[in-house]
């Protein structure tokens, strides 16, 4: 993990932490066709110094072989946002009654609220790869909600009001630049390709956690795709 500080900001100077893809905690069940890489403390990989960043409490890279998947399981008081990189993800839940196929370019959100049970599977013939991000809510309980935004446009912010957060998608051609949101906390996850941020190269699977983000930009090295979370300065709870 790399860390360095810049100038300015209300909290005594900007700080950027870079977490490399090969530092992620391994998970899943390879024999069952499930391969997971966790960015934050998760399950048996307990790390008290890596529990969350702002509202974000999980950023999992998932790979499912054809026919593999996560059987029905419960969630509560969590905002779950999914971005499919390749393949097709079949989502089913017994609480809101949805059965949906999510494809690359779609954003899926499941607000677990007071409780929801769902399953996620690769019912297709090709490998499935997706990024799933969990956010802590600003309140507890209520009714679950589900939605899919099909083919979200590059640069269109996607609001997750239950976590007071915005998700930004950036698809960059070689040499292109894109500004980061000016926000108390910004989380950048490189989905594919490579970018430069404040002089540091981030490759696919790498992430940057930025406190006091201002006047920063990404510069693509080759074609690249990034997910960026814009979040307020204080965690939702905890």
C-alpha positions as CSV (number, residue, x, y, z in Angstrom):
1,X,0.0,0.0,0.0
2,X,1.3,3.5,-0.9
3,X,0.4,6.7,0.9
4,X,1.3,10.2,0.3
5,X,0.0,13.7,1.1
6,X,-0.7,16.7,-1.0
7,X,-1.5,20.3,0.0
8,X,-4.7,22.0,0.9
9,X,-8.0,20.7,2.4
10,X,-9.9,21.3,5.6
11,X,-8.4,18.2,7.3
12,X,-4.8,19.3,7.2
13,X,-3.9,18.2,3.7
14,X,-4.9,15.7,1.1
15,X,-4.0,12.1,1.7
16,X,-4.1,9.4,-1.0
17,X,-3.8,5.7,-0.1
18,X,-3.2,3.3,-3.0
19,X,-4.2,-0.4,-2.5
20,X,-2.9,-2.8,-5.2
21,X,-5.0,-5.5,-6.7
22,X,-2.6,-8.2,-5.5
23,X,-3.1,-7.0,-1.9
24,X,-6.7,-7.9,-1.9
25,X,-7.9,-10.7,0.5
26,X,-8.7,-13.9,-1.4
27,X,-12.1,-15.5,-1.0
28,X,-14.8,-17.5,-2.7
29,X,-14.6,-21.2,-3.5
30,X,-12.4,-22.1,-6.5
31,X,-13.6,-25.7,-6.6
32,X,-17.2,-24.3,-7.0
33,X,-16.2,-21.9,-9.7
34,X,-16.2,-18.8,-7.5
35,X,-13.2,-16.5,-7.1
36,X,-13.4,-13.4,-5.0
37,X,-10.9,-10.6,-4.1
38,X,-11.9,-8.4,-1.2
39,X,-10.6,-4.8,-0.8
40,X,-11.8,-4.5,2.8
41,X,-11.8,-6.6,5.9
42,X,-14.2,-9.5,5.1
43,X,-15.2,-12.8,6.7
44,X,-12.1,-14.7,8.0
45,X,-9.8,-11.9,6.8
46,X,-10.4,-9.6,9.7
47,X,-8.3,-6.4,9.6
48,X,-9.4,-3.7,12.2
49,X,-7.4,-1.1,10.2
50,X,-9.3,-1.8,7.0
51,X,-12.9,-2.0,7.9
52,X,-14.3,0.8,5.6
53,X,-13.6,4.0,3.8
54,X,-16.4,6.5,4.3
55,X,-19.6,4.7,3.5
56,X,-17.9,2.0,1.5
57,X,-17.5,-1.2,3.5
58,X,-16.9,-3.7,0.6
59,X,-15.5,-3.6,-2.9
60,X,-15.3,-7.2,-4.2
61,X,-14.0,-8.4,-7.5
62,X,-16.0,-11.5,-8.4
63,X,-15.5,-14.1,-11.0
64,X,-18.0,-16.9,-11.6
65,X,-17.6,-19.8,-13.9
66,X,-20.6,-20.8,-16.0
67,X,-23.2,-22.4,-13.7
68,X,-21.6,-21.1,-10.5
69,X,-23.1,-18.7,-8.1
70,X,-24.0,-17.6,-4.6
71,X,-27.1,-19.4,-3.3
72,X,-29.8,-17.5,-1.6
73,X,-28.5,-15.6,1.4
74,X,-29.7,-12.6,3.6
75,X,-28.7,-9.0,3.8
76,X,-29.9,-6.1,5.9
77,X,-29.1,-2.4,6.3
78,X,-26.7,-2.4,3.4
79,X,-26.7,-0.6,0.0
80,X,-25.4,-3.1,-2.6
81,X,-24.3,-1.8,-6.0
82,X,-23.1,-4.1,-8.8
83,X,-21.2,-3.4,-12.0
84,X,-20.8,-6.2,-14.5
85,X,-17.5,-6.2,-16.4
86,X,-18.1,-9.2,-18.7
87,X,-20.7,-11.9,-19.0
88,X,-24.2,-11.9,-17.5
89,X,-25.3,-11.9,-13.9
90,X,-28.7,-13.3,-13.0
91,X,-30.1,-11.8,-9.8
92,X,-33.1,-13.3,-8.0
93,X,-34.6,-12.2,-4.7
94,X,-37.4,-13.5,-2.7
95,X,-38.3,-10.2,-1.0
96,X,-39.0,-7.9,-3.8
97,X,-39.7,-10.7,-6.3
98,X,-37.3,-9.6,-9.0
99,X,-35.4,-11.8,-11.4
100,X,-33.1,-9.8,-13.6
101,X,-30.2,-10.4,-16.0
102,X,-27.6,-7.7,-15.5
103,X,-25.1,-7.1,-18.4
104,X,-22.0,-4.9,-18.9
105,X,-22.9,-1.2,-18.8
106,X,-25.8,-1.8,-16.4
107,X,-25.8,-0.6,-12.8
108,X,-27.7,-2.7,-10.3
109,X,-28.7,-1.5,-6.8
110,X,-30.3,-3.5,-4.1
111,X,-31.2,-1.6,-0.9
112,X,-31.4,-4.4,1.7
113,X,-33.1,-2.0,4.3
114,X,-34.9,-4.1,7.0
115,X,-34.0,-7.4,5.3
116,X,-33.8,-9.1,2.0
117,X,-32.7,-12.5,0.7
118,X,-31.2,-12.9,-2.8
119,X,-29.1,-15.1,-5.0
120,X,-26.6,-14.3,-7.7
121,X,-25.6,-16.7,-10.5
122,X,-23.9,-17.1,-13.8
123,X,-26.6,-18.9,-15.8
124,X,-24.8,-18.1,-19.1
125,X,-22.3,-20.1,-21.1
126,X,-19.4,-17.6,-20.7
127,X,-17.3,-16.6,-17.6
128,X,-18.8,-13.8,-15.5
129,X,-16.8,-11.0,-13.9
130,X,-18.3,-8.2,-11.8
131,X,-17.5,-5.7,-9.1
132,X,-19.8,-5.5,-6.1
133,X,-19.7,-2.6,-3.7
134,X,-21.5,-2.5,-0.3
135,X,-22.2,0.8,1.4
136,X,-23.4,1.5,4.9
137,X,-26.8,3.3,5.0
138,X,-27.5,6.6,6.7
139,X,-30.5,5.0,8.5
140,X,-31.8,1.6,9.4
141,X,-34.8,-0.5,8.6
142,X,-37.5,0.2,6.0
143,X,-38.6,-1.6,2.9
144,X,-36.1,-3.1,0.4
145,X,-35.7,-1.4,-3.0
146,X,-34.3,-2.7,-6.2
147,X,-33.4,-1.1,-9.6
148,X,-31.3,-1.6,-12.7
149,X,-30.2,1.3,-14.9
150,X,-29.5,-0.1,-18.3
151,X,-26.5,1.2,-20.3
152,X,-25.6,4.1,-18.0
153,X,-23.8,6.8,-19.9
154,X,-20.2,7.7,-19.2
155,X,-19.9,10.5,-16.8
156,X,-23.5,10.2,-15.6
157,X,-23.5,10.2,-11.7
158,X,-25.6,7.5,-10.1
159,X,-27.0,8.5,-6.8
160,X,-27.3,6.1,-3.8
161,X,-29.4,8.3,-1.5
162,X,-29.5,5.7,1.2
163,X,-25.8,6.0,1.7
164,X,-25.4,9.7,0.7
165,X,-23.0,8.7,-2.1
166,X,-22.6,9.2,-5.8
167,X,-21.1,6.7,-8.2
168,X,-19.3,8.0,-11.3
169,X,-18.3,5.9,-14.3
170,X,-15.3,6.9,-16.4
171,X,-14.4,5.2,-19.7
172,X,-11.3,6.9,-21.0
173,X,-9.5,6.5,-24.4
174,X,-5.7,6.4,-24.4
175,X,-4.3,9.8,-23.3
176,X,-7.7,11.1,-22.2
177,X,-8.1,12.9,-18.9
178,X,-11.0,13.2,-16.4
179,X,-11.4,15.2,-13.3
180,X,-12.2,13.6,-10.0
181,X,-15.0,15.0,-7.9
182,X,-14.0,17.6,-5.4
183,X,-15.2,15.8,-2.2
184,X,-14.2,15.0,1.4
185,X,-13.8,11.3,0.3
186,X,-13.3,9.8,-3.1
187,X,-12.7,6.1,-3.8
188,X,-11.3,5.1,-7.3
189,X,-11.4,1.5,-8.5
190,X,-9.7,0.7,-11.8
191,X,-11.8,-1.9,-13.6
192,X,-9.7,-2.3,-16.7
193,X,-6.7,-0.7,-18.3
194,X,-4.4,1.7,-16.4
195,X,-4.5,5.4,-15.3
196,X,-2.2,7.9,-13.6
197,X,-3.4,9.7,-10.5
198,X,-1.2,12.4,-8.9
199,X,1.9,10.8,-10.6
200,X,1.0,7.2,-9.4
201,X,0.1,4.5,-11.9
202,X,-3.0,2.5,-11.1
203,X,-3.6,-0.7,-13.0
204,X,-6.7,-2.9,-13.2
205,X,-7.7,-4.1,-9.7
206,X,-5.9,-1.2,-8.0
207,X,-7.8,1.4,-5.9
208,X,-7.1,4.8,-4.4
209,X,-8.7,6.1,-1.3
210,X,-8.5,9.9,-1.2
211,X,-9.3,12.2,1.7
212,X,-9.8,15.9,0.8
213,X,-10.0,15.3,-3.0
214,X,-9.6,18.6,-4.9
215,X,-8.1,19.5,-8.3
216,X,-7.2,15.9,-9.1
217,X,-7.6,14.1,-12.4
218,X,-7.1,10.7,-14.0
219,X,-5.0,10.3,-17.1
220,X,-5.5,7.1,-19.1
221,X,-2.6,4.9,-20.3
222,X,-4.3,3.0,-23.1
223,X,-8.1,2.5,-22.9
224,X,-9.3,2.4,-19.3
225,X,-12.5,2.1,-17.2
226,X,-12.8,3.3,-13.6
227,X,-15.5,3.5,-10.9
228,X,-15.4,6.4,-8.6
229,X,-17.3,7.0,-5.4
230,X,-18.0,10.5,-4.1
231,X,-18.8,10.5,-0.4
232,X,-19.2,13.0,2.5
233,X,-16.6,13.5,5.1
234,X,-18.0,11.4,8.0
235,X,-19.0,7.7,7.9
236,X,-22.7,7.0,7.9
237,X,-22.4,5.2,11.2
238,X,-19.8,3.4,13.3
